[in-house]
Amino acid sequence: MKKYQRLAQQISEQIALGVWQPGDRLPSLREQVAASGMSLMTVGHAYQLLESQGQVVARPQSGYYVASQVAKPAPPVARVATSESVDINTTIFDILQASRDPAVLPFASAFPDPRLFPLAQLNRSLAQVSKRASPLSTIANLPPGNAALRHAIARRYALQGMNISPDEIVITAGALEALNLSLQAVTEPGDWVIVENPCFYGALQALERLRLKALSVPSDVKEGIDLAALAQALRDYPVKACWLMTNCQNPLGVTLTAEKKSRLAALLRQHNAVLIEDDVYGELWSGREKPLPAKAWDSDDRVLHCSSFSKCLVPGFRIGWVAAGQHARRIQQLQLMSTLSTSSPMQLALVDYLETRRFDTHLRRLRRQLAERKRLAWQGLLRHLPPEVTIHYSEGGYFLWLTLPEGLDAGELGARALARGISIAPGKMFSIANSWPSGFRFNTAWGWGEREEIGVKTLGELIRRMMK
């Protein structure tokens, strides 16, 4: 953040706190220079920024005054502070550890059932490439990654009508590395970054690690992110980047309409902000036509599209990518300074598998299986949970979002359920301010049988006890 932006933000926060009341005269430019130690030009830019935001007005020969009707401030902005982050990370760690226990029902898991993937075929590909790999293959697969794999990904974009060069694509160790490197490439410590509320907890952890500040914009379980609130945040703050999920959003499951993705891209252009698009569930769509990512409406190279094979083909290989456009070189540099490169054998094995043309056949089968499992889970929840519990059904992906009756805490339900061998993902995992205390995410990808039926029946009993 530039100095004048920092000063403008400081004064804006003082106005919001009532330090400066409507009609008050702000310190003169020279007084502010003496107080802040900044240059006259820097202070002038800060006051002009506040004026453009409608927070102050300039009176000739008199100075700057707080506007009589200051625009209503954006929703409370929270830094991913240490206390909040520790709480978030502790919750996530405990739940993920519990999900590793085969005795615990993994309704809290973020992962699909690995038995749905063609692991035998992939292992054969891995064995074959291991036999014929040359000593130089590791060097050949350094950033930006294996050329054949990048070409295969570029061709999949082309089939959707998106012209992305293989040179724009960087292969990463899963989507999370792609997202983290993208965020690091376009921000500096102290910058503002927009996330959804609720959002994928990995985004909150990344903001904490990179010492960035979060603007949390509300997202609706049916419509997705509130574009009016997003526009307000972009107007009121010097936002560098947005980290959003446009398809099968985690945890709500909602997919933005094409019209909304188009408006999102237009907002980014208007406010000169970058979108880091987390599209790891993009292949798990439902219906006749695959929804395009927001990247499809990117006319001026400001969307970094991140995805992976982890949720749709092979979690263990940890192969992802980012279509980074003008930022590709910077991301390669950052990768070389951190993880060095993505596993060479895994890249080569994926290339070998993709050349068999079995990937799309697998995806069609996977989407059918996930849709059937989600339907069965939804029906089971309807049978056993109290009618006061709202089950939000969304097409695609493998998450359902549930809302408990008002006054009940999903975190408390999660603790009671875990004691009974059942894990759920409470809303506090996905928010910096615990603004979804009654909501929780439910994974439907692990099949449905007698064990799951009994587990959901137990959940219903626990909820009824809490209601009493």
Buried (B, 14 or more C-beta within 10 A) or exposed (E): BEBBBBBBBEBBEEBBEEEBEEEEEBBBBEEBBEEBEBEEEBBBBBBBBBBEBEBBEEEEEEBBBBBEEBEEBBBEBBBBEEEBBEBBBEBBEBBBEBBEEEEBBBBBBBBBBEEBBBBEBBBBBBEBBEEEBEEEBBEBBBBBBBBBBBEBBBEBBEEBEBEBEBBBBBBBBBBBBBBBBBBBBBBEEBBBBBBBBBBBBBBBBBBBEBEBBBBBBBBEBEEBBBBEBBBBBBBBBBBBBBBBBBBBBBBBBBBBEEEBBBBBBBBBEEBEBBBBBBBBBBBBBBEEEBBBBBBBBBEEEBBBBBBBBBBBBBBEBBBBBBBBBEBBBBBBEBBEEEBEBBBBBBBBBBBBBBEEEEBEEBBEEBBEBBBEBBEBBBEBBEEBBEEEBBBBEBBBBBBBBBBBBEEBBBBBBBEBBBEEBBBBBBBBBBBBEBBBBBBBBBBBBBBBEEEBBBBBBBBBBBBEEBEE
